[in-house]
Amino acid sequence: MDYSAEFPIVGRLAFFNHAGVAPISGRAAAALRGYAEQAETAAYFRAGWQKRIVQVKKAAARLIGAESGAEIAFVANTSTGIAMVANGLDWREGDEVVITDVEYPANRYPWENLKRLGVRLIEVAQRADGRVLAEDVCDAVTDRTRVVSVSHVQYASGYRTDLRAISEMVHRAGGYLCVDGIQSVGVMPVDVGELGVDFLAADGHKWMLGPEGCGIFYARGDLAEVLRPAVVGWMNMVDSSDYGNYRFEFHKDARRFEPGSYNIPGILALGASLDLLLEVGMEQVWARVEALTGRLCAGLAGKGYRVFSPRGDGERSGIVVFEAGGDGAGVALPRVIAGLEAKGVVIVQREGRLRASPHFYNTFEQVDGLVDGLG
């Protein structure tokens, strides 16, 4: 599986921060250039962009196991998608939202904002080993739980959550499962139907290899109308192209969450990368990433580093979080990162630890270079 030609960055850097802001694929870059040329020389005349939007929604649906593109809306980022749920439900004082105490802020602040309505935020604690066990989340669910909102993969540990067990519990309680999918979609197989996900949001600039500012929001088909659109504009409406007909009626599918003009260049670029991922196949992408992260973990152990990321079956992700052990425990992380960058290797620091996140196009030689570059 050699797709290095699709990623010119391979010849310049050993890039291991796909859990941050990833390089876009060569196809995505070509799509952006094509957009710019078309927009510059012919504007929208015969561009075919509206047809392409439909195709990209279908590709996104395939990527996450949704039934159709009608369950997909384009959003600016993960925060916007999660806020669609937080601001779209009818809340009652005393309702509860269950999250964890280690969520990325995009999956905390939209829920914390509901405290002004009398909604209680219930936090489930991460265990010392980096796990957020499904049974702990399920134990927090009560008959007042309206939403459980968790990351499929936690950004600071790489732990993958057992969504199926949680969805079964919250559904029995009459609530919904909302998922921050930004650290799983595009790197591993995701099937929202099989997992019991009701709503999912994910920006495209990480594992989906698209540009920043263009992501996807999934609303299960029979639940779209449960949410009132948080932002109302002309495109939410069923007769949006009939400008002079002021018919205030929302679309019945995910288009109801798209209030205004599309981010056309972002969608075109994201669509190009989604097509690439689907061409490779998500099973193959994930197998490659598992092999790369497995080699990394073995190399880290050999250098005396401790891998913090849970690595059991069903727990692994594309993220490897680690820290120095023994005499190196007090090492300054910025110095480690700067030393690697000087050798053309890119990793980051998160919550007091080092984090590496390779994608399928990275090479084993690059992984070995990362290990060799560590003190």
N, C-alpha and C positions, 0 to 999 in steps of 0.2 A: 504494500500500500504506500505508494510514493506520490504524494500530492504537494511536494515541496515547491513545485513550479507555481502553484496557486498562491504561495505565500513568500514573496520576495524577502520578507524579514528574516527568513531562515539564513540567508547569506550574510546577514549583518549582526543578528543577535540570537542568543539562545533565550527565547522569551518564555517565561514561566509565570505569567500573571493574567491568565485568561479568566480568573475569578475577579479581576479588576476591570480594566478596560483593554480588550483584546485588539490585535490588529485585524482590520477587515480583510476579507479574502480578495484575491486578485479579481475575481468575478464581480465582487461588490464595487471595487474601485472602477472597473470598466463600466458598470452600470451608472455610477455617478458621472463619469466622463460623458457617457452617452446622453444622460439627462441634460448636462450642461450644454452640450453641443446642440441638442434639439431645442432647448429653451432659448438659446442664444440666436439660433438661425431661423426657427419656425414657430416659436412659442408652443401652443398646444395643438397646432394644426396637424392633424393626422398622426398624433403622437402615440395613440393607443394606450395611454397610461391607465385609463379607467378599467380597461379589460385586464391589464396586468395586475391591478389592485385585487381583482377577484381571484386571479391565479395565485397570488401570494397568500391570500387568506386560506385558500385550499391547501397550499403547501404547509402553512403553519398548523392547520388542523391535522394534517397527516403526521406532523412532527410530534404532536402531543396526544394523538389518539382521539381527537374530537370527532364527532360524527360528520360535521361539514364545516365549510368556511362561514356559514351563517352564525356559528357560535364564536367567531373571532372578531374582535374590534381592534383597530390600531390605536395605541396610546403613546404618549410622549415618553413614558417611563414606568417603572414598576410602581412607584409611589402613586401615580395617577390611577393605575388599575386597582390597587388596593383601596384607594379612596373612593372609587366607584361603588365598592361594596359598603364601606363604612358610612358613606353619605347617602347611599341609595336605599337603605332599609328603613322601615318605620320603627323607631326605638321607643321603648317604654322605660320609665324609671325603674331601676332594679334589674334590668337586663344585664347579662354578663357576656364578656368576650374573653376567651382563654388564649393567651399567647405564652411564649417562653421568655425567660429573663436574659436571653442572649440573641435576640432578634436584631437584624440590621435595622437601623432607624426607620427605613421605609415601611417596615411592617410593625412599627410601634406607634409612631406619632398619629397616624390616622385614627387609631383606636383610642389613644389617650385623649384625643380631641373630643371624644364622645362623653367624657366625664361631665361636661357642662350640661348634658341631658340626663344625668343621673345613671349613666351606664357604668358598671363596675368592670375594671380590668383585672383579670386573674392571671398571675404570672406563675408559670411552672419552672422550677429551678433546673438548670443544667447540673448534672452530677459531676463529681470531681474528675472523672475519666473522660469528660467531653461529650458524654451521651445525654440526650434528652429522651428518656424512654417513653414509648407510646403509653405504657400503663400509667405513668405519672400524669401524662396529659389527660388520659381517660378518667383518672381519679378526680381531676379538677372539673369535669363536666357535671353540671346539675340540670335540674329542670328549668333553670333560669338562663342557661347558656343559649345564646342566639347564634354565635359564631365561634369557631376555633380557627385561628389564623396562625399558621406556622410556615417556616421555610422548609422546602423539601430537603435542601442541603444547607447546613449552617455555615455562614461565611467565615467564622473565626475558629471553627474546629474541623470542618469538612464532614461532619456527621450527617448521614442521610436518615431522615425520619421515616418511620413506618406509617405512611399515610393511610393505608387501608384500615388498619386497626382503629385509628382515630376517627376516620369517616364513619365507620360502623357505629361507633359510640355516639358521636354528635348527631347523627341522623336519628338514632333511637330517641335522643333527647329532643328532637324536633328542630335542631339547628342546622347550620351550614358549615362546610369546610372551605376555607379560603386559603390559598397557597401562594407563597412567594416562590416562584419557580425559576428565578434568575440564575441560581447556581446548579440547576440540573438540566433544564431544557437546552438542548444542543450538544450535550456531552454524554448523555445516557438515555436509553429508551424511557420514555414517559408516556403513560396511558391514563389519561384523566378518567376514562370510564372505568377501567379496571381498579384504579386507586380510589374511586368514589369522590373525586374532587368536584366541588360545585362551582368554584371560581378560582381562576389562576391568573397571575400577572407576571410578566417577565420582559425586561428591556432586552434589546437585541445586541448590546455592545459587549457582552461577555462571551459565553460559549456559543452563541448563535453567529458570532463573527460578523456582525453588522455594525453600522455607525451608531453613535450615541443619539438619543432623542427619538428613537423609533422602536417601540416594543409591541407586545401583543397582550390582549386581555381576553380571557376565555370565560364565558358564562354558559353553563349547561342549558341546552335549548329550552327546557321547560321552566327554567328559572329566570330567564332574561327579564320577563315582565314583573318579576318580584322586586327588581331594583328600579327605583325612579332615577332617571339620569341626573347625575350631580351637576352637570353643566348642560344648559339648554341652548341650542342654536338652530340654525336653519337645516342642517343635515340630519339631525335626529328624526326629522319628520318624514312621514310616508310619501308625501308629495314634494320632496325637497327640490326637485328640478322644475316644478311649476311655481315660479317665484311669486307670481301675483295672487296665488290661491293660498290664503292664510288658513290652512287647515291644521289646527293644533292636535296632531295625533302622532304619537311616537311609533317608530318601527317596532315590530314585535320580536325581532331578533337582535343580534349584537350591534347592529347598526345604530340602535337607539343610544349607544354610548359614544358615538362619534358626532360631536356638535358642529364641526366646521371643516374647512378645507383640509385635505390630506397633506401630510409631509411626503410629497411625491418622491423626491430624491432619496429620502430615508427608506421608504417602502421598496423602491426599486433595488437599492443596494442590499437591504435585508433579504429581499426575495432571492437575489442571486446567491447569497450565502446559504439560505435555506435549501435551495435547489442542490447546491453542492453537498450539503450534509445528507440530504435524502439520496443523492446519487451514490455516495459512499455507503450509506446505510447506517442507521444508528447502532445496530448491534455491533457492526465492525468498528465504528468510531469508539464505542465504549470498550470493546475488547482491547483496542490499541491503547487507550488511556489507562486501562487497568494494568496493562503490561508495563507502560512507562512509569506509573506511580509505584508499582511493585518493585521495579528495579531501583527507583529512587529510595524507597524505604529500606531496602536491603543495603544500599550504599551508605545511607545515613547511619544505620546501625553499626556498620563497619567503621565509621569515623567517630563513634561515641556519641552521636546525637540521639535524642529521644523523640520518637514520633508520637505526637499528641493525638492526631486524628484517629478515631476508631477505625479499625481495618477488618472487622468481621464481615461475614457474608450479609448482604443487605444493608451494610452500614457504610461501605466505601463510597467515595465520590472522586471527582477529579482534583480535589484539594488535598494537599499534604501539608499539615501544620506540624512544625517540629521546633525543638529547642536544644541548646547545647547541654550536655551532661558533664558530670565530673568536674575537672579543673576549669572547664570552659563555661560553667554555669553563669558566671557573672559578665560574660562578654557583651560588649556594647553592640546591639543589633544594627544600628545605622552604619557602624564600621564594617560589619560583615556584608551588609547590602552594598555599600560603596565599593568594597573590595571585589565583589562579584561583578558589579557593573563595569569596573575597570577592565575586566576580562570578557565583557560582552554578554554577561549572564544577568537576567532580570528576575528577581523575586521581590517580595515585599514583607513588611512587618504588619501584623495585625494582633492587637490585644496582647502585646508583650511577647509574641512568638514570631517565628519566621514562617512564611507561607509560600508554597510553590504550587502552581496549577498548570500542568502541561496539557496541550490538546493533541489531537490525533496526528497532526503533521509534524510534531516535534520528533526528534530522533533519539535513539538510545545513546548515541555519542554525545548529544547535548546534555542528556541526563548525567552521564559520566563526568562531563565537564563541570556541571554544577557541583557534584560531590567532590571532585578533585579540588575545586576552587574554595571549598570551605576549610577554615583553619582547624 
